[in-house]
Amino acid sequence: MKPLICAFLAASAWAQPLRLDDVLESVSRSYPPLIAALAERDIADGEVLSALGKFDTSLRARVETDQFGFYRNERVSAGFDQPMQWWGSSFYGGWRVGDGSFAPYDGKLDTRSLGEFSGGFKLPLWRDRAIDPKRAALRQAEIGRALARLSIDQQRLLITQLATRRYWDWVAAGTRLQVAESLLDIAQKRDRFLRDSAAAGQIAAIEVLENERAILQRRSVVVEVDRLLQQTSIDLSMFYRDAAANPLLATKDQLPGQFPNALTVDEARMLGDMDSAIARRPELKRLEAQRDQLEVDRKLAINDRTPEIDLQAGFTAESGRGNVRRGPQEVKAGLVFELPFQRRSATGKLVSTEAKLRQYDQRQRFTRDQILAEVRDAASAVRAAHDRVALLRNEVRLARELEDAERSRFQLGEGTLFLVNLREQATADAANREVSAWQEYFRAWAQYEFAIAATL
């Protein structure tokens, strides 16, 4: 029986082997759930833009007339308001003109012929100086954008791990089919020789029947394993897609020629990868970002407990002809003070936010411990699978030697075909166990790469 593992599923002359990198490239380019996840960046960018909108310049204009009362006049005004991110300040400016007759109590509506220009600013001296609701919303939206990127990274890790597993499941199914077809091929090639030998009286006719039984049994196994290959190819097609994102069914001709070399993870590498995992894993970064959002809430709650002391200053300037009962230029300034006496709303928010922060501290600690445990467990699985592959490779070699020896005995008339079939089946069973060991090895390696976030 020819080697079953080292030279399985050789690609045809016209088909290029499908590599794992080809599948992962297809995932990055065309996998619908990942493409959908990428839209989270645009959603987060929209939230940031919406938060920036709170600092948009506001324009206003107004036209009024009173022609049916005792005092007849016309009034036009225009202006703008500009909130700033700098210390919570805001500016305003405008122009207005009033013409006609005004009641004495509405004298402020009257202006000179060219109107009145005005401007000023408001500057918080305590509350809203370091932070205010508008800047808090912007900061949280910016953190939300970082959270969106981390969510994409997390989904990319999970999808990559699943795609890797599906790829090696397909390769393993192809290898099992090669084992089954090779076993069937041996029995079929032996059939004519046995019939001729039985007809010549060299062997008993029962040996021909035994070989026919083996052929039927091995054909049944080929059908079963071929179905497994089709199933794994269909599963793989969810990840392996063309440029238009249509699923592609990988064929037997695209199976790689052999398994790559098996690597292991020693203690030194594992310890170094633990540090990398802590630095790269999105779960820990997400908790840190969510904690930053809570920290913004905490600062805002502290801000709301402080008194509101605002400095306000402004000027007006009249231009043109006419008389009004105020100077042509005026400068005004003032301080505004406000403080809710109990401040229970802000205090309650502060107590709640600080409790949530303590929760996140514990979650971060546990998540860190969990990541380190996952790396250790995945490294242990890789080492165990690596050792099992080596043991089963030797088992296949010994089983093949025993098979060849039993076949030689039969050809010399010292054995039976029944014993040859048993040896051939034992070799196939060992080969299939080796395939399972390889499959488990690559699953373990995919888990290890996920644990250390190797693809980020």
C-alpha positions in Angstrom: 0.0 0.0 0.0 1.6 3.3 -1.1 2.1 6.2 1.4 -1.2 7.7 2.4 -0.3 10.9 4.3 2.9 12.4 2.9 1.7 12.4 -0.7 -2.1 12.7 -0.5 -4.3 14.4 -2.9 -1.6 15.6 -5.4 -3.1 18.5 -7.3 -3.7 18.0 -11.0 -1.6 19.6 -13.7 -4.2 22.3 -14.4 -5.6 23.1 -11.0 -3.8 25.3 -8.5 -3.9 24.1 -4.9 -6.2 26.2 -2.7 -4.1 27.7 0.1 -5.4 28.8 3.5 -4.1 32.3 2.6 -6.4 32.3 -0.5 -9.4 31.6 1.8 -8.5 34.2 4.3 -8.0 36.8 1.5 -11.4 35.9 0.2 -12.8 36.4 3.7 -11.3 39.9 4.0 -12.6 40.8 0.6 -16.0 39.2 0.2 -17.3 37.6 3.4 -20.8 39.3 4.0 -20.8 39.3 7.8 -17.4 40.9 7.9 -18.4 43.4 5.2 -21.5 44.2 7.3 -19.3 44.6 10.4 -17.1 47.1 8.5 -20.2 49.4 8.2 -19.9 49.9 12.0 -17.0 52.3 11.2 -19.3 54.5 9.1 -21.9 54.4 11.8 -19.4 55.5 14.4 -18.1 58.2 12.1 -21.7 59.5 11.7 -22.1 59.6 15.5 -18.9 61.7 15.8 -20.1 64.0 13.1 -23.4 64.3 14.9 -21.7 65.2 18.2 -19.6 67.8 16.3 -22.8 69.3 15.1 -23.5 70.6 18.6 -20.7 73.1 17.9 -22.2 74.3 14.6 -22.6 78.0 13.9 -26.2 79.0 14.3 -27.6 81.7 12.1 -30.8 83.7 12.7 -32.7 86.4 11.0 -36.0 88.1 11.7 -38.2 90.6 10.0 -41.2 92.3 11.8 -43.6 95.1 11.1 -46.4 96.9 13.0 -48.5 99.1 10.7 -52.0 98.8 12.2 -51.4 100.1 15.7 -50.8 103.6 17.2 -47.0 103.0 16.9 -46.0 102.1 13.4 -42.5 100.7 12.8 -40.4 98.1 11.0 -37.7 95.9 12.5 -35.0 93.7 10.9 -32.4 91.6 12.8 -29.7 89.0 11.9 -27.0 87.3 13.9 -25.1 84.2 14.8 -24.2 82.1 17.8 -21.0 80.1 17.9 -20.4 77.6 20.7 -16.7 76.6 21.1 -14.8 73.6 22.4 -12.3 75.8 24.1 -13.2 76.1 27.8 -16.9 75.8 27.1 -17.0 79.3 25.8 -19.4 80.7 23.2 -19.6 83.8 21.0 -22.3 85.7 19.4 -22.7 88.6 17.0 -25.4 90.4 15.2 -27.0 93.5 13.6 -30.4 95.0 13.9 -32.3 98.1 12.7 -35.6 99.5 13.9 -37.4 102.4 12.0 -40.6 104.2 12.9 -42.3 105.2 16.1 -42.0 103.1 19.2 -43.7 103.1 22.6 -41.6 104.5 25.4 -41.3 101.0 26.9 -40.0 99.7 23.6 -37.4 102.3 23.1 -34.7 99.7 23.0 -36.1 98.5 19.6 -35.3 101.9 18.1 -31.9 102.3 16.4 -30.1 104.8 14.3 -30.5 104.7 10.5 -27.7 102.2 9.8 -28.7 100.0 12.7 -26.9 98.5 15.8 -24.0 96.1 15.7 -23.5 93.8 18.7 -21.2 91.0 19.8 -20.0 89.3 22.9 -19.0 86.1 24.6 -19.8 83.8 27.6 -17.0 82.1 29.5 -17.6 79.5 32.2 -15.3 80.1 35.2 -16.2 76.9 37.1 -19.0 74.6 35.9 -18.7 73.6 32.3 -15.1 75.0 32.1 -13.2 71.6 31.9 -16.2 69.6 30.5 -19.8 70.2 29.6 -22.5 68.0 28.0 -21.6 68.9 24.4 -17.9 68.1 24.9 -18.8 65.0 26.9 -21.0 63.7 24.0 -18.2 64.4 21.5 -15.6 62.6 23.6 -17.9 59.6 24.1 -18.6 59.5 20.3 -14.9 59.5 19.6 -14.5 56.6 22.1 -17.4 54.9 20.3 -15.5 55.1 17.1 -12.6 53.3 18.7 -15.1 50.7 20.1 -16.4 50.2 16.6 -12.9 49.4 15.3 -12.4 47.0 18.2 -15.7 45.3 17.5 -14.6 44.8 13.9 -11.3 43.3 15.1 -13.1 40.9 17.4 -15.3 39.7 14.6 -12.4 39.4 12.3 -10.6 37.2 14.8 -13.6 34.9 15.2 -14.3 34.7 11.5 -10.6 34.0 10.7 -10.6 31.2 13.3 -13.8 29.6 11.9 -12.6 29.9 8.3 -9.3 28.3 9.2 -11.1 25.4 10.8 -13.3 24.9 7.8 -10.3 24.9 5.5 -8.5 22.2 7.5 -11.7 20.2 7.8 -11.9 20.2 4.0 -8.3 19.2 3.7 -8.7 16.4 6.2 -11.8 15.1 4.4 -9.8 15.0 1.2 -7.0 13.1 2.8 -9.5 10.5 4.2 -10.9 10.1 0.7 -7.4 9.5 -0.7 -6.9 6.8 2.0 -10.3 5.1 1.1 -9.6 5.3 -2.7 -6.1 3.9 -2.3 -7.5 1.0 -0.2 -10.2 0.3 -2.8 -7.6 0.5 -5.6 -5.5 -2.2 -4.0 -8.4 -4.6 -3.9 -9.6 -3.9 -7.4 -6.1 -4.4 -8.9 -5.8 -7.7 -7.0 -9.1 -9.0 -8.3 -7.9 -10.2 -11.8 -4.8 -11.9 -10.3 -7.0 -13.8 -7.8 -9.5 -14.9 -10.4 -6.7 -16.2 -12.6 -5.0 -18.0 -9.7 -8.2 -19.6 -8.5 -9.0 -20.8 -12.1 -5.5 -22.3 -12.2 -6.1 -24.1 -8.9 -3.3 -22.2 -7.1 -5.6 -20.7 -4.5 -9.0 -21.5 -3.1 -12.1 -19.9 -4.7 -13.0 -18.5 -1.3 -10.2 -16.0 -1.6 -11.9 -14.5 -4.7 -15.1 -14.1 -2.6 -13.2 -12.5 0.2 -11.7 -10.0 -2.2 -15.1 -9.2 -3.7 -16.4 -8.6 -0.2 -13.5 -6.2 0.5 -14.2 -4.3 -2.7 -17.8 -3.8 -1.9 -17.0 -2.7 1.7 -14.3 -0.3 0.5 -16.6 1.2 -2.2 -19.1 1.9 0.6 -16.4 3.7 2.6 -15.4 5.8 -0.5 -19.0 6.9 -1.0 -19.3 7.9 2.7 -16.0 9.8 2.7 -16.8 11.5 -0.6 -20.0 12.8 0.9 -17.9 14.2 3.8 -15.7 15.9 1.3 -18.7 17.5 -0.4 -20.1 18.6 2.9 -16.8 20.2 4.0 -16.5 21.9 0.6 -19.9 23.4 1.0 -19.1 24.6 4.5 -15.9 26.1 3.2 -17.7 27.9 0.4 -19.3 30.2 3.0 -15.8 31.7 3.4 -14.3 31.0 0.0 -15.9 33.4 -2.5 -15.3 35.1 -5.8 -14.9 38.8 -6.4 -18.7 39.2 -6.5 -19.0 37.5 -3.1 -20.6 34.3 -4.6 -19.6 31.1 -2.8 -17.1 28.9 -4.6 -17.0 25.1 -4.2 -13.4 23.8 -3.8 -12.8 20.7 -5.8 -10.5 17.7 -5.1 -8.1 19.0 -7.7 -7.5 22.0 -5.5 -6.5 20.1 -2.4 -2.9 20.8 -1.4 -0.2 18.2 -1.9 0.8 17.7 1.7 0.4 19.0 5.2 2.9 21.7 6.2 5.5 21.1 8.8 4.1 20.8 12.3 5.4 23.4 14.7 5.1 23.5 18.5 5.0 26.2 21.1 7.7 26.2 23.7 7.5 27.9 27.1 9.5 30.9 26.1 7.4 31.6 23.1 4.2 31.2 25.1 5.3 33.7 27.7 6.2 36.2 25.0 2.9 35.6 23.3 1.0 36.2 26.6 2.3 39.8 26.6 1.3 40.2 23.0 -2.2 38.8 23.7 -2.7 41.3 26.6 -1.6 44.2 24.3 -3.7 43.1 21.2 -6.9 41.3 22.3 -9.9 43.4 21.5 -11.9 42.3 24.5 -9.5 43.9 26.9 -9.3 47.1 24.8 -13.1 47.2 24.6 -13.4 47.1 28.4 -10.8 49.9 28.6 -12.7 52.0 26.1 -16.0 51.4 27.8 -14.4 52.4 31.1 -13.1 55.6 29.5 -16.7 56.4 28.5 -17.8 55.9 32.1 -14.9 58.2 33.2 -16.4 60.9 31.0 -19.7 60.4 32.8 -18.0 60.6 36.1 -16.2 63.9 35.2 -19.5 65.3 33.9 -21.3 64.3 37.2 -18.5 66.1 39.2 -18.9 69.1 36.9 -22.7 69.2 37.6 -22.1 69.3 41.3 -20.1 72.6 41.0 -21.6 76.1 41.0 -22.2 77.8 37.7 -20.2 81.0 37.5 -20.2 82.5 34.0 -18.4 85.6 32.8 -20.4 87.4 30.2 -19.3 90.5 28.2 -20.6 92.2 25.1 -20.8 95.5 23.2 -23.2 97.4 21.1 -22.4 100.1 18.5 -24.9 102.4 16.8 -24.3 103.8 13.3 -26.0 106.4 11.1 -28.3 109.2 11.8 -31.0 109.6 14.4 -31.2 109.9 18.2 -31.7 107.0 20.6 -31.6 107.1 24.4 -28.3 105.3 24.8 -24.7 105.9 23.8 -23.4 105.2 20.3 -21.1 102.5 21.9 -21.7 100.5 25.0 -19.7 97.7 26.7 -21.4 95.5 29.3 -20.1 92.7 31.5 -21.5 90.6 34.3 -21.2 87.4 36.4 -23.9 84.8 36.6 -24.1 82.5 39.6 -26.3 79.4 39.9 -26.2 76.3 42.2 -28.9 73.8 43.0 -29.0 73.5 46.8 -29.3 69.7 47.2 -27.5 68.7 44.0 -29.1 65.2 44.4 -29.3 64.5 40.6 -25.6 65.1 40.1 -24.6 63.3 43.3 -26.7 60.2 42.4 -25.2 60.1 38.9 -21.7 60.3 40.5 -22.4 57.5 42.9 -23.8 55.3 40.2 -20.9 56.0 37.8 -18.2 55.3 40.4 -19.9 51.9 41.2 -19.9 51.0 37.5 -16.2 51.9 37.3 -15.5 49.5 40.1 -17.4 46.8 38.1 -15.3 47.5 35.1 -12.1 47.3 37.1 -13.0 43.7 38.2 -14.1 42.8 34.6 -10.8 44.0 33.2 -8.9 42.0 35.8 -10.9 38.8 35.1 -10.7 39.3 31.3 -6.9 39.6 31.6 -6.7 36.4 33.6 -9.0 34.7 31.1 -6.9 35.7 28.2 -3.7 34.4 29.8 -5.5 31.1 30.6 -6.7 30.8 27.0 -3.1 31.2 25.7 -1.8 28.6 28.1 -4.6 26.2 27.2 -4.2 26.7 23.5 -0.4 26.3 23.7 -0.9 23.0 25.7 -3.3 21.8 23.0 -0.8 22.6 20.2 2.0 20.7 22.0 -0.3 17.7 22.7 -1.5 17.6 19.1 2.1 18.0 17.8 3.2 15.0 19.8 0.2 12.9 18.8 1.0 13.6 15.1 4.5 12.4 15.6 3.4 9.2 17.3 0.7 8.4 14.7 3.2 9.0 11.9 5.4 6.2 13.4 2.3 4.0 13.9 1.4 4.4 10.2 5.0 3.5 9.2 4.9 0.3 11.3 1.5 -0.6 10.1 2.6 -0.3 6.5 5.6 -2.5 7.1 3.4 -5.2 8.7 1.0 -4.9 5.7 3.8 -5.4 3.2 5.1 -8.3 5.2 1.7 -10.0 5.3 1.2 -9.4 1.6 4.5 -11.1 0.9 3.5 -14.1 3.0 0.3 -14.4 1.1 2.1 -14.3 -2.3 4.3 -17.1 -1.0 1.3 -19.1 0.0 2.0 -18.9 3.7 -1.0 -16.7 4.6 -4.6 -15.8 3.7 -6.2 -12.9 2.0 -8.3 -12.4 5.1 -5.1 -11.6 7.1 -3.9 -9.3 4.3 -7.2 -7.4 4.3 -6.9 -7.0 8.1 -3.4 -5.6 7.7 -4.5 -3.2 5.0 -7.4 -2.1 7.1 -5.2 -1.6 10.1 -2.9 0.6 8.0 -5.9 2.6 6.7 -7.2 3.0 10.3 -3.9 4.3 11.5 -3.7 6.7 8.5 -7.2 8.0 9.3 -6.1 8.5 13.0 -3.1 10.4 11.8 -5.5 12.6 9.7 -7.6 13.2 12.8 -4.4 14.2 14.7 -3.4 16.7 11.9 -7.0 18.1 12.0 -6.8 18.5 15.7 -3.4 20.1 15.4 -4.6 22.7 13.0 -7.7 23.4 15.1 -5.4 23.9 18.1 -3.1 26.1 16.2 -6.1 28.2 15.0 -7.2 28.6 18.6 -3.7 29.6 19.6 -3.6 32.3 16.9 -7.0 33.5 18.1 -5.9 33.6 21.7 -2.8 35.7 20.9 -4.7 37.8 18.3 -2.0 36.9 15.8 -3.9 38.2 12.8 -4.4 41.7 14.1 
